[in-house]
Amino acid sequence: MSIFQHFREEERPFVEQVLSWKEEVSVMHQERRTDFLDPREQDIVRLIIGNDDELSYQFFGGADDSERKRAYLCPSYLVIEQSHFNLAYFSINYPAKFITLTHSDVLGSLMNIGLKREKFGDIMITQDDIQLVVASEIADFVKMNVEKIGKASIDLVPISLEQLKTPEDKWTEEGMTVSSMRLDVILSEIYNLSRAKVKPYIERGFVKVNWRVTDHVDFLVKEGDYISVRGHGRSKVLEQLGRTKKDKIRIRYARLL
């Protein structure tokens, strides 16, 4: 039985990468630090490595409840320290009284300096502050090259881990029954929207599954998938629980409050 049958075809390159890391650490006794991984990628690492006695691994992105985290993998006889994750933290100084900056504004400016998304962790926006987590190997480059976000002139101020504000995400778990695992059916039930209203959301690219835009209403959702709908928040399909007497699919899911 191939391990790849448990994952989508588009996830295959990342699955192969994780298998490579696993071999390098458990067989060749090397240490590996990844770029920032989204929650789905973190799940894949957990599923593939499991409880391997030959290696240890941890995730860290600045706080336990960080969304995007780096993974550090090493032989099981080594101890993983916080310093192994190579993280740097910034606060963004800007004229907050006169300008409003969004998550998209900040991410867009970071991407415009030629670095890939995987080098940046969470962007935390509170009422009076914006903070971000980056890989320490690119921190100096980011500070030197990001001077404007949108129309605002900004200053990136290094801060310590202790100064990092991490909003606590709250998830609620619920159950439902659906006629199929089609994306439009799942969204309609989770977000209490009509199928007619869900369809244009999907077709216009407002829906992401596992952080990738998915624009086909008949896309089949699987156990473990993360879903986000612009303006309606994020959810995750946790588990399929079998079928009812009327042949409906019973599902347990979580939704971010």
SELUM-758718 format. One record per residue: residue in three letters; x, z, y of N, C-alpha, C, O, CB in turn. Coordinates in pm, whole numbers, padded with zeros to 5 digits, always signed. Glycine has a CB too. Layout:
<rs>
ALAXZYXZYXZYXZYXZY;...
</rs>
This chain:
<rs>
MET+00085+00000-00120+00000+00000+00000+00089+00000+00125+00175+00086+00140-00096+00124+00000;SER+00067-00096+00213+00150-00108+00332+00102-00013+00441-00018+00005+00462+00148-00252+00384;ILE+00197+00048+00509+00164+00139+00618+00095+00066+00732+00019+00126+00808+00289+00209+00668;PHE+00122-00064+00745+00068-00141+00857-00084-00158+00850-00147-00186+00952+00133-00277+00862;GLN-00142-00142+00732-00286-00160+00721-00364-00049+00792-00484-00061+00814-00326-00165+00574;HIS-00295+00059+00826-00360+00170+00896-00363+00150+01047-00421+00231+01120-00289+00300+00864;PHE-00301+00042+01095-00290+00019+01239-00334-00122+01273-00339-00210+01186-00146+00044+01287;ARG-00367-00143+01400-00404-00276+01446-00281-00367+01448-00168-00321+01457-00468-00269+01585;GLU-00307-00497+01441-00197-00594+01441-00114-00583+01568+00008-00596+01564-00251-00735+01426;GLU-00181-00560+01683-00108-00550+01809-00022-00424+01817+00066-00414+01903-00205-00553+01924;GLU-00047-00328+01728+00034-00206+01726+00155-00220+01634+00240-00131+01631-00051-00089+01681;ARG+00163-00328+01562+00271-00345+01463+00412-00332+01523+00495-00263+01464+00257-00481+01397;PRO+00442-00396+01639+00578-00380+01693+00614-00234+01720+00727-00192+01694+00591-00461+01822;PHE+00519-00156+01772+00550-00015+01797+00563+00062+01666+00649+00149+01655+00441+00049+01885;VAL+00481+00032+01568+00492+00097+01437+00630+00069+01376+00694+00159+01322+00380+00047+01340;GLU+00675-00056+01387+00808-00091+01337+00917-00014+01411+01016+00027+01351+00833-00242+01349;GLN+00898+00004+01542+00994+00081+01621+01001+00225+01574+01109+00282+01561+00958+00075+01769;VAL+00886+00286+01548+00883+00425+01501+00948+00436+01363+01022+00531+01337+00738+00478+01495;LEU+00922+00341+01276+00986+00341+01143+01138+00332+01157+01211+00395+01081+00933+00224+01057;SER+01184+00252+01254+01327+00240+01279+01386+00372+01327+01492+00414+01281+01353+00129+01382;TRP+01315+00438+01421+01362+00569+01468+01370+00668+01352+01467+00744+01340+01269+00624+01579;LYS+01269+00666+01269+01264+00759+01157+01385+00741+01064+01446+00838+01020+01135+00741+01078;GLU+01418+00615+01035+01533+00588+00949+01664+00628+01016+01752+00686+00951+01537+00439+00911;GLU+01678+00598+01144+01801+00631+01215+01826+00782+01215+01940+00827+01203+01794+00579+01359;VAL+01718+00859+01230+01734+01004+01237+01749+01066+01099+01841+01145+01078+01614+01066+01309;SER+01663+01032+01005+01663+01098+00874+01775+01049+00784+01828+01127+00704+01530+01078+00806;VAL+01812+00922+00794+01914+00866+00705+02051+00862+00771+02152+00895+00709+01874+00725+00662;MET+02055+00822+00899+02183+00807+00968+02219+00928+01054+02325+00932+01116+02181+00683+01055;HIS+02130+01027+01058+02153+01154+01130+02184+01133+01279+02270+01201+01336+02268+01229+01065;GLN+02114+01040+01337+02127+01016+01481+02015+01090+01555+01919+01138+01495+02123+00864+01513;GLU+02030+01098+01687+01926+01156+01772+01866+01045+01857+01937+00955+01902+01982+01272+01861;ARG+01735+01052+01880+01668+00949+01956+01573+01012+02059+01494+01101+02029+01591+00855+01862;ARG+01585+00962+02182+01492+01000+02288+01418+00875+02331+01481+00774+02362+01567+01067+02410;THR+01286+00880+02332+01207+00762+02364+01177+00757+02514+01203+00853+02587+01076+00762+02283;ASP+01123+00645+02559+01062+00638+02691+00932+00717+02687+00899+00777+02585+01038+00489+02735;PHE+00858+00716+02797+00730+00785+02799+00630+00710+02710+00619+00587+02716+00676+00797+02944;LEU+00559+00785+02630+00459+00730+02539+00320+00772+02583+00300+00885+02628+00486+00776+02394;ASP+00224+00681+02572+00087+00719+02600+00032+00797+02480+00095+00797+02374-00001+00594+02632;PRO-00084+00863+02493-00136+00945+02383-00155+00870+02252-00133+00928+02145-00265+01005+02422;ARG-00195+00744+02256-00211+00668+02133-00076+00649+02065-00065+00663+01943-00278+00532+02161;GLU+00027+00617+02141+00160+00601+02083+00210+00734+02026+00275+00736+01922+00260+00548+02189;GLN+00180+00843+02093+00216+00975+02039+00147+00999+01905+00207+01052+01812+00179+01087+02139;ASP+00019+00960+01897-00054+00974+01771+00012+00894+01660+00021+00941+01546-00199+00930+01788;ILE+00057+00774+01692+00122+00689+01591+00250+00754+01542+00278+00753+01422+00151+00549+01649;VAL+00328+00811+01633+00450+00882+01592+00416+00994+01495+00481+01010+01391+00526+00938+01715;ARG+00314+01073+01528+00273+01184+01440+00229+01133+01303+00265+01191+01200+00160+01265+01506;LEU+00151+01026+01302+00100+00973+01176+00211+00921+01086+00207+00939+00965+00000+00863+01203;ILE+00311+00856+01146+00417+00796+01065+00518+00899+01019+00561+00897+00904+00488+00686+01144;ILE+00557+00990+01108+00661+01087+01072+00603+01203+00993+00664+01250+00897+00731+01139+01198;GLY+00485+01250+01034+00421+01358+00961+00509+01482+00952+00576+01518+01048+00384+01312+00821;ASN+00508+01544+00837+00589+01664+00813+00714+01629+00734+00734+01677+00623+00507+01772+00739;ASP+00797+01546+00793+00921+01502+00727+01024+01614+00733+01059+01661+00841+00976+01374+00794;ASP+01072+01657+00618+01170+01766+00613+01306+01725+00667+01388+01812+00698+01185+01815+00470;GLU+01331+01595+00678+01463+01548+00719+01481+01544+00871+01594+01536+00920+01487+01411+00663;LEU+01372+01550+00945+01386+01539+01091+01285+01628+01163+01184+01669+01107+01367+01395+01135;SER+01317+01656+01288+01228+01730+01377+01197+01641+01497+01278+01556+01535+01291+01866+01421;TYR+01081+01663+01557+01048+01587+01679+00955+01671+01765+00880+01755+01716+00983+01450+01645;GLN+00963+01647+01894+00874+01709+01991+00842+01610+02101+00914+01512+02122+00937+01838+02050;PHE+00733+01636+02171+00695+01559+02289+00699+01650+02411+00668+01769+02402+00553+01495+02271;PHE+00739+01593+02525+00735+01671+02648+00727+01575+02766+00796+01474+02772+00861+01763+02660;GLY+00639+01610+02862+00623+01526+02980+00616+01606+03108+00569+01558+03211+00499+01442+02968;GLY+00664+01731+03102+00660+01819+03218+00573+01940+03195+00594+02045+03256+00612+01744+03338;ALA+00473+01926+03107+00384+02037+03073+00319+02007+02939+00319+01892+02894+00276+02059+03184;ASP+00265+02110+02875+00201+02090+02746+00085+01992+02754+00059+01918+02659+00153+02223+02690;ASP+00013+01993+02868-00104+01907+02880-00077+01777+02955-00169+01708+02998-00214+01981+02949;SER+00051+01743+02969+00084+01612+03026+00028+01502+02938+00022+01516+02816+00238+01595+03042;GLU-00014+01393+02999-00068+01282+02921+00045+01196+02864+00051+01172+02743-00161+01196+03008;ARG+00133+01150+02950+00244+01065+02907+00365+01154+02881+00403+01234+02966+00276+00957+03014;LYS+00425+01139+02763+00536+01226+02724+00647+01145+02658+00623+01041+02596+00487+01336+02629;ARG+00769+01195+02673+00880+01140+02596+00887+01215+02463+00851+01332+02454+01015+01150+02675;ALA+00934+01145+02362+00958+01209+02233+01107+01223+02211+01186+01137+02251+00893+01128+02117;TYR+01146+01332+02148+01286+01352+02109+01287+01378+01959+01220+01468+01909+01353+01471+02189;LEU+01365+01297+01888+01375+01307+01743+01518+01339+01704+01612+01282+01761+01326+01177+01674;CYS+01536+01428+01609+01671+01466+01567+01666+01518+01423+01559+01552+01373+01732+01572+01663;PRO+01782+01526+01357+01785+01586+01223+01731+01729+01228+01746+01798+01329+01929+01586+01166;SER+01668+01773+01121+01596+01900+01120+01686+02021+01140+01637+02129+01172+01522+01914+00991;TYR+01818+02006+01122+01907+02120+01139+01944+02144+01286+02012+02242+01317+02033+02100+01057;LEU+01899+02056+01376+01927+02074+01518+01806+02137+01589+01693+02125+01543+01964+01939+01583;VAL+01834+02203+01700+01729+02267+01779+01701+02179+01901+01793+02138+01971+01772+02412+01823;ILE+01575+02152+01925+01536+02070+02039+01517+02157+02162+01441+02254+02159+01407+01990+02008;GLU+01588+02122+02271+01578+02196+02397+01505+02111+02500+01498+01988+02488+01720+02234+02448;GLN+01450+02177+02601+01379+02106+02706+01468+02005+02778+01421+01900+02824+01323+02205+02806;SER+01596+02037+02788+01690+01949+02857+01709+01815+02785+01755+01719+02846+01825+02018+02872;HIS+01673+01808+02657+01691+01684+02581+01599+01571+02630+01624+01455+02601+01665+01710+02434;PHE+01493+01605+02704+01394+01504+02741+01431+01427+02867+01371+01324+02896+01260+01570+02760;ASN+01531+01477+02942+01581+01405+03061+01468+01365+03156+01440+01246+03175+01659+01280+03017;LEU+01405+01465+03215+01296+01440+03309+01336+01481+03450+01411+01576+03470+01170+01515+03265;ALA+01285+01407+03546+01304+01441+03688+01166+01444+03753+01074+01373+03713+01400+01339+03761;TYR+01154+01529+03855+01023+01552+03917+01033+01530+04068+01130+01571+04131+00972+01695+03886;PHE+00931+01466+04125+00928+01440+04269+00794+01480+04328+00689+01472+04263+00957+01291+04297;SER+00800+01523+04453+00681+01536+04536+00688+01425+04640+00797+01394+04690+00670+01679+04603;ILE+00574+01365+04673+00571+01254+04768+00524+01307+04904+00409+01349+04919+00479+01139+04718;ASN+00612+01303+05001+00575+01340+05137+00519+01217+05209+00586+01114+05216+00696+01399+05215;TYR+00398+01228+05262+00336+01119+05335+00232+01179+05431+00193+01294+05413+00270+01014+05237;PRO+00186+01104+05531+00090+01158+05628-00051+01170+05569-00137+01087+05596+00085+01070+05754;ALA-00072+01273+05487-00196+01288+05412-00319+01304+05501-00431+01275+05458-00185+01407+05320;LYS-00300+01351+05626-00414+01368+05716-00473+01235+05760-00590+01228+05799-00372+01448+05838;PHE-00392+01131+05754-00435+01002+05809-00451+00893+05704-00517+00792+05728-00338+00956+05912;ILE-00389+00912+05587-00388+00807+05484-00425+00868+05349-00381+00977+05314-00249+00738+05477;THR-00507+00796+05276-00540+00835+05139-00470+00742+05041-00483+00620+05050-00695+00833+05116;LEU-00396+00800+04948-00326+00722+04846-00390+00747+04710-00423+00861+04677-00175+00756+04842;THR-00406+00642+04633-00465+00653+04501-00356+00644+04392-00241+00610+04420-00571+00543+04480;HIS-00397+00674+04270-00307+00660+04155-00256+00516+04145-00138+00493+04119-00378+00701+04025;SER-00345+00420+04167-00305+00278+04159-00205+00242+04268-00114+00163+04244-00429+00188+04171;ASP-00222+00299+04387-00126+00274+04495+00014+00319+04456+00112+00246+04472-00170+00346+04624;VAL+00021+00441+04403+00151+00497+04367+00214+00418+04253+00331+00381+04260+00137+00646+04326;LEU+00136+00393+04147+00190+00320+04032+00233+00180+04072+00336+00131+04026+00086+00313+03920;GLY+00155+00115+04157+00190-00020+04201+00324-00024+04272+00404-00115+04249+00084-00075+04291;SER+00349+00073+04359+00477+00077+04431+00592+00105+04337+00701+00051+04354+00473+00183+04541;LEU+00570+00190+04237+00675+00218+04139+00708+00093+04056+00825+00066+04030+00631+00333+04045;MET+00606+00019+04017+00629-00100+03936+00694-00212+04016+00761-00298+03959+00497-00149+03876;ASN+00674-00211+04147+00728-00319+04231+00880-00314+04245+00940-00409+04295+00665-00313+04368;ILE+00942-00205+04202+01088-00198+04215+01158-00249+04088+01280-00239+04075+01132-00053+04243;GLY+01079-00304+03996+01139-00374+03883+01160-00292+03757+01232-00335+03667+01267-00429+03923;LEU+01100-00173+03750+01114-00090+03631+00987-00098+03547+00879-00123+03600+01144+00057+03671;LYS+01000-00077+03418+00883-00084+03331+00805+00047+03334+00860+00153+03365+00925-00118+03187;ARG+00677+00038+03302+00587+00153+03308+00637+00269+03223+00613+00385+03255+00447+00113+03263;GLU+00706+00238+03115+00749+00340+03020+00853+00435+03077+00883+00537+03014+00803+00275+02897;LYS+00909+00405+03194+01007+00494+03257+00942+00599+03346+01009+00687+03400+01105+00412+03339;PHE+00809+00591+03361+00737+00684+03446+00638+00766+03365+00569+00713+03278+00664+00610+03559;GLY+00633+00894+03393+00537+00980+03327+00410+00991+03408+00362+00893+03464+00597+01117+03304;ASP+00355+01111+03413+00228+01132+03482+00244+01127+03634+00348+01163+03688+00168+01267+03442;ILE+00140+01081+03699+00127+01087+03846+00014+01184+03875-00101+01156+03840+00099+00943+03909;MET+00044+01297+03937-00056+01401+03961-00096+01400+04108-00013+01421+04196-00002+01540+03921;ILE-00223+01376+04133-00275+01373+04270-00371+01489+04290-00474+01497+04224-00345+01237+04301;THR-00336+01580+04380-00423+01691+04416-00466+01672+04561-00431+01573+04626-00351+01828+04396;GLN-00542+01767+04611-00597+01754+04745-00490+01744+04853-00509+01676+04954-00687+01871+04775;ASP-00379+01811+04831-00276+01816+04936-00139+01770+04891-00041+01790+04962-00265+01955+04989;ASP-00131+01708+04774+00002+01674+04724-00007+01563+04620-00108+01549+04550+00071+01798+04665;ILE+00100+01485+04610+00117+01389+04501+00253+01416+04437+00355+01424+04506+00106+01241+04553;GLN+00253+01430+04308+00377+01453+04235+00388+01352+04122+00287+01299+04074+00383+01598+04180;LEU+00512+01324+04081+00531+01234+03969+00650+01275+03885+00742+01343+03931+00549+01092+04018;VAL+00644+01233+03760+00749+01261+03662+00814+01129+03625+00744+01031+03597+00693+01334+03535;VAL+00947+01125+03625+01018+01003+03590+01131+01037+03494+01172+01152+03482+01074+00931+03717;ALA+01180+00935+03426+01299+00953+03343+01418+00980+03435+01438+00907+03532+01325+00826+03253;SER+01496+01081+03407+01603+01121+03498+01709+01013+03515+01778+01009+03617+01669+01248+03448;GLU+01722+00923+03416+01824+00819+03427+01792+00716+03536+01880+00641+03577+01840+00748+03294;ILE+01667+00713+03582+01632+00618+03687+01588+00689+03816+01542+00625+03910+01521+00524+03638;ALA+01602+00822+03819+01551+00900+03932+01619+00861+04064+01550+00844+04165+01572+01048+03906;ASP+01749+00846+04065+01820+00810+04189+01778+00672+04238+01762+00650+04358+01973+00814+04167;PHE+01761+00581+04145+01719+00445+04181+01579+00447+04242+01552+00377+04340+01721+00352+04057;VAL+01490+00526+04184+01354+00536+04236+01355+00596+04377+01287+00544+04466+01266+00622+04143;LYS+01429+00702+04396+01434+00768+04528+01490+00673+04634+01445+00674+04749+01521+00896+04521;MET+01585+00591+04597+01650+00501+04691+01560+00382+04726+01570+00329+04837+01781+00452+04634;ASN+01475+00340+04635+01403+00214+04653+01254+00228+04685+01192+00132+04729+01417+00133+04530;VAL+01197+00344+04665+01055+00363+04698+01046+00434+04832+01062+00556+04839+00980+00443+04587;GLU+01021+00358+04937+01012+00414+05072+00873+00397+05132+00841+00459+05233+01115+00349+05162;LYS+00792+00312+05069+00655+00291+05117+00560+00286+04999+00594+00233+04893+00645+00161+05201;ILE+00442+00341+05018+00334+00326+04921+00212+00279+04999+00163+00349+05087+00305+00462+04843;GLY+00165+00161+04967+00061+00102+05048+00113+00079+05188+00218+00016+05207-00065+00191+05051;LYS+00042+00130+05287+00086+00119+05426+00158+00244+05474+00197+00253+05590-00032+00091+05515;ALA+00175+00339+05385+00234+00468+05425+00383+00472+05399+00429+00437+05290+00166+00582+05350;SER+00459+00516+05499+00601+00546+05478+00608+00682+05409+00541+00777+05449+00682+00546+05614;ILE+00689+00689+05305+00693+00812+05224+00836+00859+05203+00932+00786+05228+00624+00790+05088;ASP+00847+00981+05159+00977+01037+05123+00962+01106+04989+00875+01191+04972+01030+01136+05233;LEU+01045+01070+04895+01043+01133+04764+01133+01256+04766+01254+01245+04788+01087+01034+04653;VAL+01075+01371+04742+01148+01498+04748+01162+01554+04607+01062+01584+04543+01077+01600+04841;PRO+01285+01568+04557+01303+01627+04424+01247+01770+04420+01266+01847+04513+01452+01627+04384;ILE+01179+01803+04312+01128+01938+04291+01168+01985+04153+01212+01906+04069+00974+01942+04309;SER+01151+02114+04129+01184+02170+03998+01062+02163+03907+00951+02138+03952+01232+02316+04013;LEU+01084+02186+03780+00974+02188+03683+00873+02296+03721+00753+02278+03703+01028+02213+03541;GLU+00922+02409+03772+00834+02520+03807+00740+02484+03922+00633+02544+03935+00917+02642+03845;GLN+00778+02387+04004+00694+02346+04117+00592+02239+04079+00508+02202+04161+00781+02294+04229;LEU+00601+02191+03957+00512+02084+03914+00370+02137+03894+00350+02238+03826+00565+02019+03784;LYS+00274+02069+03954+00133+02106+03938+00071+02014+03833+00066+01892+03851+00056+02096+04075;THR+00024+02072+03727-00033+01990+03621-00181+02024+03603-00214+02129+03549+00043+02011+03489;PRO-00268+01936+03649-00412+01963+03632-00448+01970+03485-00401+01890+03404-00495+01854+03700;GLU-00532+02067+03450-00571+02086+03311-00689+01997+03277-00797+02009+03335-00605+02234+03284;ASP-00667+01907+03183-00775+01821+03137-00866+01900+03042-00817+01973+02956-00720+01694+03068;LYS-00997+01884+03058-01092+01952+02972-01173+01847+02896-01237+01760+02955-01185+02045+03053;TRP-01169+01858+02764-01241+01765+02678-01356+01838+02610-01345+01956+02577-01146+01702+02572;THR-01464+01767+02590-01575+01822+02514-01600+01733+02394-01596+01611+02404-01703+01834+02602;GLU-01626+01796+02278-01651+01720+02156-01801+01713+02127-01874+01810+02145-01577+01783+02036;GLU-01844+01595+02083-01985+01573+02051-01995+01481+01930-01896+01423+01886-02061+01515+02172;GLY-02115+01468+01879-02141+01379+01768-02248+01278+01804-02328+01301+01895-02181+01457+01644;MET-02251+01166+01733-02354+01064+01758-02366+00977+01634-02281+00981+01545-02320+00977+01884;THR-02472+00898+01629-02486+00797+01525-02500+00661+01592-02567+00647+01694-02610+00828+01432;VAL-02437+00560+01533-02439+00425+01590-02467+00325+01480-02444+00351+01362-02305+00391+01661;SER-02517+00209+01521-02550+00104+01424-02426+00029+01378-02424-00026+01267-02650+00007+01483;SER-02322+00025+01463-02198-00043+01427-02086+00013+01514-02110+00093+01604-02210-00197+01444;MET-01962-00030+01486-01845+00015+01560-01807-00085+01670-01696-00079+01722-01727+00038+01466;ARG-01897-00176+01704-01872-00268+01815-01850-00189+01943-01909-00084+01965-01989-00368+01832;LEU-01762-00243+02027-01727-00174+02150-01849-00151+02239-01865-00043+02295-01622-00252+02227;ASP-01936-00252+02253-02052-00235+02340-02147-00127+02288-02210-00056+02366-02126-00366+02354;VAL-02158-00116+02157-02245-00014+02096-02188+00126+02121-02260+00218+02160-02262-00039+01944;ILE-02057+00141+02099-01991+00271+02117-02001+00316+02263-02034+00431+02290-01844+00264+02074;LEU-01971+00226+02355-01975+00262+02497-02116+00300+02541-02135+00395+02616-01924+00147+02584;SER-02214+00227+02493-02352+00255+02528-02392+00396+02489-02461+00464+02565-02445+00155+02463;GLU-02348+00441+02373-02384+00574+02324-02304+00684+02394-02360+00784+02437-02362+00583+02173;ILE-02173+00664+02406-02089+00769+02465-02122+00791+02612-02132+00905+02657-01942+00733+02451;TYR-02140+00682+02686-02157+00693+02831-02304+00685+02875-02333+00683+02995-02077+00585+02900;ASN-02395+00679+02778-02539+00676+02806-02573+00562+02901-02645+00579+02999-02584+00810+02867;LEU-02522+00444+02868-02547+00323+02946-02619+00221+02858-02600+00221+02736-02415+00263+03003;SER-02699+00137+02918-02766+00032+02840-02664-00072+02796-02560-00090+02860-02880-00035+02923;ARG-02694-00141+02686-02604-00246+02638-02590-00354+02745-02483-00413+02760-02656-00307+02506;ALA-02698-00381+02820-02694-00484+02923-02597-00444+03035-02533-00531+03095-02834-00507+02981;LYS-02588-00316+03063-02497-00270+03168-02353-00264+03118-02260-00285+03195-02540-00134+03220;VAL-02336-00234+02990-02203-00223+02932-02134-00358+02925-02013-00368+02949-02211-00161+02792;LYS-02209-00462+02892-02149-00595+02871-02065-00643+02989-01951-00684+02968-02258-00696+02843;PRO-02116-00641+03115-02033-00687+03227-01911-00599+03252-01808-00648+03298-02115-00695+03353;TYR-01921-00470+03223-01804-00383+03235-01692-00435+03146-01576-00443+03187-01841-00237+03197;ILE-01728-00469+03023-01627-00516+02927-01574-00652+02968-01452-00673+02970-01687-00523+02785;GLU-01663-00744+03000-01622-00882+03029-01541-00894+03157-01463-00987+03172-01743-00971+03037;ARG-01559-00800+03250-01483-00804+03375-01350-00730+03367-01279-00719+03467-01565-00746+03488;GLY-01316-00679+03250-01187-00612+03233-01185-00468+03280-01078-00415+03309-01082-00688+03305;PHE-01302-00403+03288-01309-00265+03334-01293-00164+03220-01295-00043+03243-01441-00241+03405;VAL-01277-00214+03098-01269-00126+02981-01132-00143+02915-01083-00254+02896-01383-00158+02880;LYS-01073-00029+02880-00946-00031+02807-00962+00046+02676-01026+00151+02670-00832+00030+02893;VAL-00902-00008+02572-00892+00063+02445-00743+00083+02418-00667-00012+02409-00962-00017+02327;ASN-00704+00209+02405-00563+00243+02386-00475+00184+02497-00368+00130+02471-00515+00193+02250;TRP-00525+00197+02620-00451+00158+02741-00431+00007+02754-00345-00037+02830-00317+00226+02742;ARG-00508-00071+02680-00503-00216+02694-00642-00268+02728-00741-00227+02666-00450-00282+02563;VAL-00650-00357+02827-00778-00415+02863-00837-00489+02743-00770-00569+02679-00763-00510+02984;THR-00964-00459+02715-01033-00521+02603-01161-00583+02656-01252-00512+02699-01064-00418+02489;ASP-01169-00717+02655-01280-00785+02722-01375-00855+02626-01444-00949+02666-01226-00884+02819;HIS-01380-00811+02500-01473-00869+02402-01573-00762+02359-01533-00656+02309-01397-00927+02279;VAL-01701-00789+02377-01803-00689+02345-01806-00657+02196-01846-00547+02157-01941-00738+02390;ASP-01765-00753+02111-01771-00731+01966-01641-00675+01910-01623-00670+01788-01804-00861+01897;PHE-01550-00632+01998-01426-00566+01953-01464-00445+01869-01552-00368+01909-01336-00524+02074;LEU-01400-00427+01754-01434-00316+01664-01346-00194+01694-01224-00199+01682-01417-00359+01518;VAL-01412-00087+01731-01344+00039+01761-01312+00110+01630-01388+00104+01534-01432+00130+01853;LYS-01197+00179+01628-01154+00250+01508-01137+00399+01537-01126+00441+01652-01024+00192+01454;GLU-01134+00475+01431-01103+00618+01440-00968+00636+01507-00871+00570+01471-01104+00683+01299;GLY-00961+00726+01606-00836+00751+01677-00819+00672+01805-00723+00695+01879-00723+00723+01588;ASP-00911+00579+01834-00900+00497+01954-00936+00577+02080-01030+00656+02081-00990+00374+01943;TYR-00858+00553+02186-00889+00606+02318-00958+00496+02397-00917+00380+02393-00760+00655+02392;ILE-01063+00533+02468-01141+00437+02545-01152+00487+02688-01174+00606+02711-01281+00415+02483;SER-01137+00397+02785-01162+00433+02924-01247+00325+02989-01228+00206+02964-01029+00453+03002;VAL-01340+00368+03073-01429+00278+03145-01415+00310+03293-01437+00424+03335-01579+00291+03097;ARG-01380+00211+03372-01360+00234+03514-01484+00299+03577-01594+00246+03569-01326+00103+03586;GLY-01461+00413+03639-01571+00484+03706-01649+00577+03616-01737+00649+03663-01663+00386+03765;HIS-01618+00575+03485-01695+00659+03391-01607+00750+03306-01658+00826+03224-01778+00571+03302;GLY-01477+00743+03323-01389+00837+03253-01340+00789+03118-01353+00673+03082-01459+00965+03236;ARG-01282+00884+03044-01212+00854+02920-01276+00927+02802-01333+01035+02817-01064+00893+02932;SER-01264+00866+02685-01315+00927+02563-01224+00890+02447-01136+00804+02459-01461+00884+02536;LYS-01247+00954+02334-01169+00924+02214-01259+00936+02091-01332+01034+02076-01046+01019+02201;VAL-01252+00837+02004-01324+00843+01877-01239+00924+01780-01131+00880+01739-01355+00698+01819;LEU-01286+01042+01746-01207+01134+01666-01216+01107+01516-01116+01110+01445-01250+01276+01694;GLU-01340+01080+01471-01357+01073+01326-01488+01004+01289-01590+01024+01355-01354+01214+01265;GLN-01483+00923+01184-01604+00870+01125-01645+00962+01011-01564+00994+00924-01585+00724+01076;LEU-01771+01004+01011-01817+01107+00917-01908+01053+00808-01981+01128+00745-01888+01216+00992;GLY-01904+00923+00787-01989+00864+00685-02115+00805+00744-02124+00780+00864-02025+00968+00581;ARG-02215+00783+00657-02338+00716+00700-02461+00803+00673-02461+00887+00583-02353+00581+00628;THR-02562+00780+00752-02689+00850+00734-02772+00777+00629-02733+00672+00578-02766+00860+00869;LYS-02889+00836+00596-02978+00773+00498-03029+00638+00548-03064+00550+00469-03096+00865+00468;LYS-03032+00622+00682-03077+00495+00741-02960+00401+00768-02973+00302+00840-03153+00520+00871;ASP-02844+00432+00707-02723+00349+00714-02661+00343+00855-02593+00246+00889-02756+00209+00667;LYS-02685+00445+00935-02617+00457+01064-02481+00525+01041-02463+00601+00946-02705+00539+01167;ILE-02387+00495+01130-02252+00553+01118-02246+00682+01201-02276+00682+01320-02142+00451+01166;ARG-02208+00791+01136-02195+00919+01205-02053+00933+01259-01956+00911+01187-02229+01037+01111;ILE-02042+00968+01387-01912+00973+01455-01896+01104+01530-01992+01156+01588-01897+00854+01550;ARG-01776+01155+01529-01739+01268+01617-01645+01212+01723-01548+01143+01692-01671+01386+01535;TYR-01675+01244+01849-01592+01191+01957-01567+01299+02063-01637+01400+02067-01659+01068+02022;ALA-01469+01276+02147-01438+01368+02257-01446+01290+02386-01415+01172+02392-01297+01433+02241;ARG-01489+01361+02491-01499+01297+02623-01433+01387+02727-01453+01508+02728-01647+01269+02660;LEU-01354+01324+02814-01285+01397+02919-01382+01429+03032-01446+01340+03087-01165+01316+02973;LEU-01392+01559+03065-01484+01602+03169-01426+01576+03308-01491+01606+03408-01518+01750+03152;
</rs>
